[in-house]
């Protein structure tokens, strides 16, 4: 089959007519298929349903009644369970509420308002006429970008390569600008590409010279145990920062939102002892303690790191056929077209597709009209501005397998229509 990009004008017009017939047939079905966000399917949530049953006891190991006030940093049993799972010392962990997004927002807000480790509050620089900046590996997570927008932090996109951020770009930027205060990182099975950071990248992030003494890595390890095809090791950023003499550089975030229940799971922040002490000081004015009963429920349900990892294998067993379906449809319908490339993640929650430049918005628009809702084009870039208008995030997790296959047939037709329209437009047709 000749690639669309190599076809003549006459051939392209013929293909476009046939594709539009297929598209019109899809539109006539009045479908409602939603792949806009990475939501767990009901069958995934059912695996955690026993967590909602009666609790064995409300008493902690030390005799504390979990139904009452107290324990600002979370119950010891929960910090130990997650610490052993992730390879983090329990004393370096604070268990927050149900959302890692919440604790990331709070942590960044604290830095803006109060500064850290004796440095000026970040808002001081902004009011003095020096906007605080954050590096954003792209494509990336739209909610990270939303936090920065809300707090008035300027975002600087940096390329995300096959093993992590382009460290030559990162090191050049952070080494020369004292108002670059941090970087967002999703180090395993990144959203949306499924990138996994190499040891080299982790080591360079921990050790690189920064013009800002208070430069911070926001290490959102959201998919740290979400392996679908292959378990990928990740070097411990907290240990590495400590080893190279920058112990306060990283904040580590994690949650069970896609492990137990979104909106009813548990989240954590981990960092150096000095940073944890500082965070607890700010938190003490904000809360007496988060939901200890929910923490205890999770401990009673999962019990051990081994059980938690076994639970993740059950989730992976459900997700694998869905990712297979997406990748099979992309391969069958687009591989020979020359109109798109896509990621082949080993875990996580998404597949990332790049159209030829100038086609992502049109593709998503066509899909919506045909009843398939995708993540908005541009969402994977700061300010919603994809400079090439090419990246689209595919979220396979929520639809049933049948719905997903139908949605991908429609989506791939939309990619082809948008691509051919662009090629014809470039030819002046």
Secondary structure, 3 states (H helix, E strand, C coil): CCCHHHCCHHHHHHHHHHHHHHHHHHHCCCCCEEECCCCCCHHHHHCCHHHHCCCCCCECCCCCECCCCCCCCCCHHHHHHHHHHHCCCHHHEEECCCCHHHHHHHHHHHHHHHCCCCCCCHHHHHHCCCCCEEEEEECCCHHHHHHHHHHCCEEEEEEEECCEECHHHHHHHHHHCCCEEEEEECCCCCCCCCCCCCHHHHHHHHHCCCCCCCCEEEEECCCCCCECCCCCCCCCHHHHHHHCCCCCCEEEEEECCCCCCCCCCCEEEECCHHHHHHHHHHHCCCCCCCCHHHHHHHHHHHCCHHHHHHHHHHHHHHHHHHHHHHHHHHHHHHCCCCCEEECCCCECCCEEEEECCCCHHHHHHHHHHCCEEECCCCCCCHHHCCCCCCEEEECCCCCCHHHHHHHHHHHHHHHHHHHHHHHHHHCCC
